Amino acid sequence: MLPIPNIFAIIITMIKRVAIFTDHADPLAPIGAGYMGGENVYVLELTRALSRLGWHTDVYTRASSLKTTHIAKVSQDARVIRLKAGPVSFVPRDKLFTYMPEYVESFLKFQKENKLEYLLIHGNYYFSGWAALQSAKVLGIPFVNTFHTLGIVRHNFLKDTDPSPHERIAIEKEIMTADNRIIATSPQMRDEMIRLYGTNPKKITVIPGGVNLNRFQPTPQLLARRVLHFSINRLIALYVGRIERRKGIDTLLEAVAELARLMPDKRPIMRCYIAGGNPKGHKSKVMEPSELKEWERLQGIVDKLGIKDIVRFLGGINRELLTFYYAAADVTVVPSYYEPFGLVPLESMASGTPVVASRVGGIQWTIRDGKSGYLVEPGNAKAFAERIRYLMTHATAHKLLRENGIERVKLFSWDNIADQMSDLYQDVVIDYFYRKAFHLANGNGEVKVHNKSPEKPITPQHGAATG
Ligand code: UDP
């Protein structure tokens, strides 16, 4: 057996190589429609920033189209590898957990054939977290997991309309009690993990999502409107994100109707732009069932409220153009019922546009109410309308929030976030191999720490719905 110091010498000379699991969120996929949103952006930006710190990153997703290549480069030291797991075609997210054993098998095969030595695996969400747990066990390496949403919290907000299956929470608990570290994207999420899942606080590290400050920059509103061919005299409220019930777009529509009542003379120049979703393809087979349902529901609300002249559904907006949409707007509205972190508020603030958002989840951390944006109760359309109106009509308040927002987002640059992640990775690896060496030295091959595994591990049931 190697003495403990020699084991550290080996770790230090190994390449800093991490496998990131994100089965449903290909970082190179077009963003905005279906389930392509924050997780895709998170993995892409984190991967690029980790490369700058010397990490070699392989991102493992599921092959879902014959048009994409098996392996694609993200940057010099980062690539995406699309594994065979289920049919090579679109599968609604609710059905993907069934294919996770095949995903694990494909990963282990690829890793072995290519003799890839990973220091650790970074899982995401709950079903890629499950795959990370299984794979890390086989390879005898540590893993960390980022939870982008929490099943219990989501269910508390959405109740009967939550499409997630009951297995989701059991899987989340299994990951949270395994021998690993958990990443909460906000202090609020950390508290929820402790309170609702009984997670050991020592296992949780808070590392937020970030914003690409090169892409999202303060741009003069008139310039942005010129780029987008928007009339300069409009009053614009913007929503950016997926078309999903938890995003609370219904509240925004009601707020717009209220705004039209509050400022009837301004109605002809009022616009509410909704960026995201796939309106042209809403009858296509590749649409998430939940998105289609929500899309139809929202059209019904627009008709009922009689605000067709104000509201425009733009579909998914290319990331290169997105900063101009934020900068062209007077206010960005984030009306979510539940938002564990929320990249959109950061992108808007970085582009110089104040945000009116629900007082939920991580938004309470990124936005300082009254200083770098406004927070109101989720679902309260009147309060949203009031704050939007205030920002549209008070230039001094608008300017103050804009300047404070631009300053605040500097804390959330991806370089800053990758620094924190790199520190965590190194800490986790050293801790794991130290314990491994210690156990070996004591004649026990298996590494066991922190918490016991739950009595009954979860495995996908064929045909079981998840989401
Ligand atoms: N997004 C985009 N184009 C769109 C709509 C959304 O690029 O048309 C991006 C948006 O800029 C953000 C991400 O999708 O980076 C959404 O992330 P967020 O954390 O706000 O929500 P999530 O998708 O994680 O629920």
Residues whose N, C-alpha, C, O or C-beta is under 5 A from the ligand:
A	BS01	UDP	I31 G32 M36 G37 G38 E39 V41 V240 G241 A275 G276 G315 G316 I317 R319 G342 L343 V344
